[in-house]
């Protein structure tokens, strides 16, 4: 299982580095996303789950963290939790 995880990490990191080098002034996040509604016919209880998450930005403050209050950083792995945006589970 470790070999599979290392393979996924390597793939995602190379894809992330390509995206970051192509758009160096942009804040980017990625990973494998599962999203949908708990009750799809009613479009109720939307959820997002990201695994192997990464991003190239960090928050300047941990109090009321908004996307506008971020700065571009280097690639780093990040656990977005079950909620995804906007708070990245801080």
Backbone as JSON Lines, residues from 0, in Angstrom:
{"i":0,"aa":"X","n":[0.82,-1.19,0.0],"ca":[0.0,0.0,0.0],"c":[0.87,1.26,0.0]}
{"i":1,"aa":"X","n":[2.02,1.19,0.65],"ca":[2.93,2.34,0.7],"c":[3.42,2.7,-0.7]}
{"i":2,"aa":"X","n":[3.69,1.71,-1.53],"ca":[4.15,1.98,-2.9],"c":[3.07,2.71,-3.69]}
{"i":3,"aa":"X","n":[1.81,2.31,-3.51],"ca":[0.71,2.97,-4.2],"c":[0.6,4.42,-3.75]}
{"i":4,"aa":"X","n":[0.65,4.65,-2.43],"ca":[0.55,6.01,-1.9],"c":[1.71,6.87,-2.39]}
{"i":5,"aa":"X","n":[2.91,6.32,-2.42],"ca":[4.06,7.07,-2.93],"c":[3.89,7.41,-4.4]}
{"i":6,"aa":"X","n":[3.31,6.49,-5.17],"ca":[3.06,6.72,-6.59],"c":[2.06,7.86,-6.79]}
{"i":7,"aa":"X","n":[0.99,7.85,-6.02],"ca":[-0.03,8.92,-6.09],"c":[0.6,10.25,-5.69]}
{"i":8,"aa":"X","n":[1.35,10.26,-4.59],"ca":[1.99,11.49,-4.14],"c":[2.93,12.05,-5.2]}
{"i":9,"aa":"X","n":[3.71,11.19,-5.82],"ca":[4.64,11.61,-6.86],"c":[3.89,12.21,-8.05]}
{"i":10,"aa":"X","n":[2.82,11.54,-8.47],"ca":[2.0,12.03,-9.59],"c":[1.41,13.39,-9.28]}
{"i":11,"aa":"X","n":[0.79,13.52,-8.1],"ca":[0.16,14.79,-7.74],"c":[1.19,15.91,-7.6]}
{"i":12,"aa":"X","n":[2.33,15.6,-7.02],"ca":[3.35,16.64,-6.84],"c":[3.87,17.12,-8.18]}
{"i":13,"aa":"X","n":[4.08,16.22,-9.14],"ca":[4.56,16.65,-10.46],"c":[3.49,17.47,-11.18]}
{"i":14,"aa":"X","n":[2.23,17.08,-11.04],"ca":[1.15,17.85,-11.65],"c":[1.04,19.23,-10.98]}
{"i":15,"aa":"X","n":[1.16,19.26,-9.66],"ca":[1.1,20.53,-8.92],"c":[2.24,21.45,-9.34]}
{"i":16,"aa":"X","n":[3.44,20.92,-9.42],"ca":[4.58,21.74,-9.82],"c":[4.43,22.29,-11.23]}
{"i":17,"aa":"X","n":[3.85,21.51,-12.12],"ca":[3.59,22.0,-13.49],"c":[2.58,23.15,-13.46]}
{"i":18,"aa":"X","n":[1.52,22.99,-12.68],"ca":[0.5,24.04,-12.59],"c":[1.08,25.3,-11.94]}
{"i":19,"aa":"X","n":[1.83,25.12,-10.87],"ca":[2.4,26.27,-10.15],"c":[3.42,27.0,-11.03]}
{"i":20,"aa":"X","n":[4.24,26.28,-11.77],"ca":[5.22,26.95,-12.63],"c":[4.56,27.63,-13.82]}
{"i":21,"aa":"X","n":[3.41,27.1,-14.26],"ca":[2.68,27.73,-15.37],"c":[1.93,28.98,-14.93]}
{"i":22,"aa":"X","n":[1.55,29.02,-13.66],"ca":[0.78,30.15,-13.13],"c":[1.37,30.6,-11.8]}
{"i":23,"aa":"X","n":[2.57,31.16,-11.8],"ca":[3.28,31.46,-10.55],"c":[2.61,32.53,-9.68]}
{"i":24,"aa":"X","n":[1.72,33.33,-10.24],"ca":[1.07,34.38,-9.45],"c":[-0.32,33.97,-8.97]}
{"i":25,"aa":"X","n":[-0.69,32.72,-9.19],"ca":[-2.03,32.24,-8.81],"c":[-1.97,31.34,-7.59]}
{"i":26,"aa":"X","n":[-3.01,31.41,-6.77],"ca":[-3.16,30.51,-5.63],"c":[-3.9,29.27,-6.13]}
{"i":27,"aa":"X","n":[-3.31,28.11,-5.91],"ca":[-3.85,26.88,-6.47],"c":[-3.95,25.82,-5.37]}
{"i":28,"aa":"X","n":[-5.0,25.02,-5.43],"ca":[-5.13,23.87,-4.55],"c":[-5.58,22.69,-5.37]}
{"i":29,"aa":"X","n":[-5.28,21.5,-4.89],"ca":[-5.66,20.33,-5.65],"c":[-5.68,19.08,-4.8]}
{"i":30,"aa":"X","n":[-5.89,17.99,-5.44],"ca":[-6.0,16.69,-4.78],"c":[-7.07,15.9,-5.49]}
{"i":31,"aa":"X","n":[-7.44,14.79,-4.92],"ca":[-8.55,14.01,-5.46],"c":[-9.8,14.39,-4.69]}
{"i":32,"aa":"X","n":[-10.83,14.81,-5.41],"ca":[-12.04,15.34,-4.8],"c":[-13.22,14.4,-5.04]}
{"i":33,"aa":"X","n":[-13.95,14.16,-3.97],"ca":[-15.25,13.5,-4.06],"c":[-16.26,14.53,-3.56]}
{"i":34,"aa":"X","n":[-17.25,14.83,-4.35],"ca":[-18.24,15.84,-3.96],"c":[-19.62,15.4,-4.42]}
{"i":35,"aa":"X","n":[-20.61,15.86,-3.71],"ca":[-21.98,15.54,-4.09],"c":[-22.95,15.92,-3.01]}
{"i":36,"aa":"X","n":[-24.15,15.45,-3.14],"ca":[-25.19,15.71,-2.17],"c":[-25.56,14.42,-1.46]}
{"i":37,"aa":"X","n":[-25.79,14.53,-0.16],"ca":[-26.26,13.37,0.59],"c":[-27.62,12.93,0.05]}
{"i":38,"aa":"X","n":[-28.43,13.92,-0.31],"ca":[-29.74,13.67,-0.9],"c":[-29.76,14.31,-2.29]}
{"i":39,"aa":"X","n":[-29.24,13.62,-3.32],"ca":[-29.05,14.24,-4.64],"c":[-30.34,14.72,-5.3]}
{"i":40,"aa":"X","n":[-31.43,14.0,-5.15],"ca":[-32.68,14.42,-5.79],"c":[-33.19,15.74,-5.23]}
{"i":41,"aa":"X","n":[-32.87,16.01,-3.96],"ca":[-33.31,17.25,-3.32],"c":[-32.22,18.32,-3.33]}
{"i":42,"aa":"X","n":[-31.02,17.94,-3.78],"ca":[-29.86,18.83,-3.74],"c":[-29.65,19.41,-2.34]}
{"i":43,"aa":"X","n":[-29.67,18.51,-1.35],"ca":[-29.49,18.9,0.05],"c":[-28.24,18.25,0.62]}
{"i":44,"aa":"X","n":[-27.64,18.94,1.58],"ca":[-26.48,18.45,2.32],"c":[-25.29,18.18,1.39]}
{"i":45,"aa":"X","n":[-24.82,19.26,0.76],"ca":[-23.65,19.17,-0.11],"c":[-22.42,18.82,0.73]}
{"i":46,"aa":"X","n":[-21.53,17.99,0.18],"ca":[-20.3,17.64,0.87],"c":[-19.14,17.59,-0.12]}
{"i":47,"aa":"X","n":[-17.95,17.78,0.43],"ca":[-16.7,17.63,-0.33],"c":[-15.72,16.87,0.54]}
{"i":48,"aa":"X","n":[-15.05,15.91,-0.03],"ca":[-13.96,15.21,0.64],"c":[-12.76,15.22,-0.3]}
{"i":49,"aa":"X","n":[-11.64,15.72,0.2],"ca":[-10.42,15.75,-0.59],"c":[-9.38,14.85,0.07]}
{"i":50,"aa":"X","n":[-8.77,13.98,-0.72],"ca":[-7.66,13.18,-0.21],"c":[-6.42,13.55,-1.0]}
{"i":51,"aa":"X","n":[-5.28,13.37,-0.39],"ca":[-4.0,13.77,-0.99],"c":[-4.06,15.24,-1.4]}
{"i":52,"aa":"X","n":[-4.59,16.08,-0.53],"ca":[-4.75,17.5,-0.83],"c":[-3.43,18.26,-0.77]}
{"i":53,"aa":"X","n":[-3.33,19.29,-1.57],"ca":[-2.16,20.16,-1.59],"c":[-2.61,21.56,-1.94]}
{"i":54,"aa":"X","n":[-1.75,22.54,-1.65],"ca":[-2.01,23.93,-2.05],"c":[-0.7,24.69,-2.06]}
{"i":55,"aa":"X","n":[-0.73,25.87,-2.66],"ca":[0.47,26.71,-2.71],"c":[0.21,28.06,-2.05]}
{"i":56,"aa":"X","n":[-0.68,28.08,-1.07],"ca":[-0.95,29.31,-0.34],"c":[-1.2,29.01,1.12]}
{"i":57,"aa":"X","n":[-1.07,30.03,1.95],"ca":[-1.36,29.94,3.38],"c":[-2.08,31.19,3.82]}
{"i":58,"aa":"X","n":[-2.77,31.07,4.95],"ca":[-3.5,32.19,5.5],"c":[-2.57,33.09,6.3]}
{"i":59,"aa":"X","n":[-2.82,34.39,6.21],"ca":[-2.05,35.36,6.98],"c":[-2.53,35.41,8.42]}
{"i":60,"aa":"X","n":[-3.78,35.04,8.64],"ca":[-4.37,35.06,9.97],"c":[-5.19,33.79,10.17]}
{"i":61,"aa":"X","n":[-5.27,33.33,11.39],"ca":[-6.1,32.17,11.7],"c":[-7.46,32.58,12.25]}
{"i":62,"aa":"X","n":[-7.65,33.88,12.44],"ca":[-8.93,34.39,12.91],"c":[-9.73,34.82,11.69]}
{"i":63,"aa":"X","n":[-10.89,34.27,11.49],"ca":[-11.73,34.52,10.33],"c":[-10.92,34.41,9.03]}
{"i":64,"aa":"X","n":[-10.41,33.24,8.73],"ca":[-9.55,33.09,7.55],"c":[-10.33,33.12,6.24]}
{"i":65,"aa":"X","n":[-10.1,34.14,5.47],"ca":[-10.74,34.28,4.16],"c":[-9.7,34.12,3.07]}
{"i":66,"aa":"X","n":[-10.14,33.71,1.91],"ca":[-9.24,33.49,0.78],"c":[-8.44,34.75,0.46]}
{"i":67,"aa":"X","n":[-9.07,35.9,0.59],"ca":[-8.38,37.17,0.29],"c":[-7.22,37.41,1.25]}
{"i":68,"aa":"X","n":[-7.26,36.77,2.43],"ca":[-6.22,36.94,3.43],"c":[-5.17,35.84,3.34]}
{"i":69,"aa":"X","n":[-4.8,35.47,2.12],"ca":[-3.8,34.43,1.92],"c":[-2.62,34.99,1.16]}
{"i":70,"aa":"X","n":[-1.52,34.26,1.22],"ca":[-0.34,34.63,0.45],"c":[0.17,33.37,-0.24]}
{"i":71,"aa":"X","n":[0.77,33.56,-1.39],"ca":[1.31,32.44,-2.15],"c":[2.57,31.92,-1.44]}
{"i":72,"aa":"X","n":[2.65,30.6,-1.33],"ca":[3.8,29.95,-0.72],"c":[4.28,28.87,-1.69]}
{"i":73,"aa":"X","n":[5.1,27.98,-1.21],"ca":[5.53,26.84,-2.01],"c":[4.5,25.72,-1.89]}
{"i":74,"aa":"X","n":[4.64,24.74,-2.73],"ca":[3.81,23.54,-2.66],"c":[3.91,22.93,-1.26]}
{"i":75,"aa":"X","n":[2.78,22.55,-0.7],"ca":[2.79,21.74,0.52],"c":[1.51,20.93,0.6]}
{"i":76,"aa":"X","n":[1.62,19.77,1.23],"ca":[0.46,18.9,1.42],"c":[-0.45,19.53,2.44]}
{"i":77,"aa":"X","n":[-1.77,19.34,2.27],"ca":[-2.74,19.94,3.18],"c":[-3.96,19.04,3.28]}
{"i":78,"aa":"X","n":[-4.43,18.82,4.49],"ca":[-5.66,18.06,4.7],"c":[-6.82,19.03,4.74]}
{"i":79,"aa":"X","n":[-7.63,19.05,3.69],"ca":[-8.75,19.97,3.62],"c":[-9.93,19.53,4.47]}
{"i":80,"aa":"X","n":[-9.91,18.32,4.99],"ca":[-11.01,17.84,5.8],"c":[-12.23,17.56,4.94]}
{"i":81,"aa":"X","n":[-13.36,17.53,5.57],"ca":[-14.59,17.2,4.86],"c":[-15.27,18.4,4.25]}
{"i":82,"aa":"X","n":[-14.87,19.61,4.65],"ca":[-15.61,20.78,4.17],"c":[-15.01,21.43,2.95]}
{"i":83,"aa":"X","n":[-13.72,21.22,2.69],"ca":[-13.1,21.89,1.55],"c":[-13.09,23.39,1.74]}
{"i":84,"aa":"X","n":[-13.4,24.15,0.74],"ca":[-13.43,25.6,0.82],"c":[-14.63,26.03,1.66]}
{"i":85,"aa":"X","n":[-14.67,27.22,2.23],"ca":[-13.68,28.24,2.11],"c":[-12.63,28.22,3.21]}
{"i":86,"aa":"X","n":[-12.84,27.48,4.28],"ca":[-11.95,27.61,5.43],"c":[-10.85,26.56,5.49]}
{"i":87,"aa":"X","n":[-10.81,25.59,4.62],"ca":[-9.77,24.58,4.59],"c":[-9.59,23.88,5.94]}
{"i":88,"aa":"X","n":[-10.66,23.78,6.7],"ca":[-10.65,23.1,8.0],"c":[-9.59,23.63,8.96]}
{"i":89,"aa":"X","n":[-9.49,24.93,9.08],"ca":[-8.53,25.52,10.02],"c":[-9.14,25.56,11.39]}
